[in-house]
Amino acid sequence: MSCGEPHETDCSEVLDHLYEFLDHEMPDSDCTKFEVHFEECSPCLEKYGLEQAVKKLVKRCCGHDDVPSDLRAKVMGRIDLIRSGQPAPDEGSPLA
């Protein structure tokens, strides 16, 4: 998607990293570039607004479920393995 207008930050870059922006997982300098882009580009601003609304809806509807402790332990164990550089065991399940 693009509005057809030239921008300092390309529409494809904004849309490729939209969830990083929404989740506040990017440097402030990149956030500023995205905010400037949204001011200039109504199609990207519309997409941002839609994704933000979906994210809020999912949080409201699904954000209160408790995560089973065994699942939490498996996920945290996998994260620790990845951080340490060790290969994670593959037992046919994504979190095995």
C-alpha positions in Angstrom: 0.0 0.0 0.0 1.2 3.5 -0.8 -0.4 6.8 -1.2 1.7 7.4 -4.3 3.5 10.4 -2.8 7.2 10.4 -2.0 8.1 10.3 1.7 11.3 10.4 3.6 10.3 7.0 5.1 8.8 4.7 2.6 5.3 3.3 3.2 6.5 -0.3 2.9 9.0 0.3 5.7 6.3 1.8 7.9 3.9 -1.1 7.3 6.7 -3.7 7.7 7.5 -2.4 11.2 4.0 -1.2 12.2 3.7 -3.6 15.2 7.1 -2.7 16.5 5.8 0.9 16.5 2.5 -0.1 18.1 4.3 -2.1 20.8 6.9 0.6 21.5 9.7 -1.8 20.5 11.7 0.6 18.4 14.2 3.5 19.0 12.7 6.9 19.6 14.3 8.2 16.4 12.4 5.6 14.4 9.2 6.4 16.2 9.6 10.0 15.3 10.1 9.1 11.6 6.9 7.0 11.7 4.9 9.8 13.4 6.1 12.2 10.7 5.1 9.7 8.0 1.6 9.3 9.6 1.1 13.0 9.4 1.9 13.0 5.7 0.3 9.7 4.6 -3.4 9.1 5.3 -3.5 5.5 4.0 -0.7 4.5 6.4 -2.4 6.5 9.2 -5.6 4.6 8.5 -3.8 1.2 8.6 -2.1 2.3 11.9 -5.5 3.2 13.4 -7.1 -0.1 12.3 -4.2 -2.2 13.7 -4.3 -0.2 16.9 -8.0 -0.8 17.3 -7.6 -4.5 16.6 -4.8 -4.7 19.2 -7.0 -3.0 21.8 -9.9 -5.3 21.1 -7.8 -8.4 21.4 -6.3 -7.1 24.7 -9.8 -6.4 26.0 -11.3 -9.7 24.9 -8.3 -12.1 25.5 -6.0 -10.3 27.9 -7.4 -11.7 31.1 -6.7 -15.4 30.5 -4.2 -17.0 32.9 -1.3 -18.7 31.3 -0.8 -22.3 32.6 2.4 -22.4 34.7 3.8 -25.3 32.8 3.5 -23.4 29.5 5.0 -20.3 31.0 8.0 -22.5 32.3 8.5 -24.1 28.9 8.5 -20.7 27.1 10.8 -19.1 29.6 13.1 -22.2 29.4 13.2 -21.9 25.6 14.0 -18.2 25.9 16.8 -18.9 28.3 18.3 -21.5 25.9 18.1 -19.1 22.9 19.7 -16.3 24.9 22.6 -18.6 26.0 23.2 -19.6 22.4 22.4 -23.3 23.0 20.2 -25.1 20.5 16.7 -25.8 21.8 15.6 -29.4 21.6 13.1 -30.2 18.9 10.5 -32.8 19.8 8.0 -32.1 17.1 6.2 -29.5 19.1 6.9 -25.7 18.9 7.3 -25.5 22.7 8.5 -29.0 23.5 
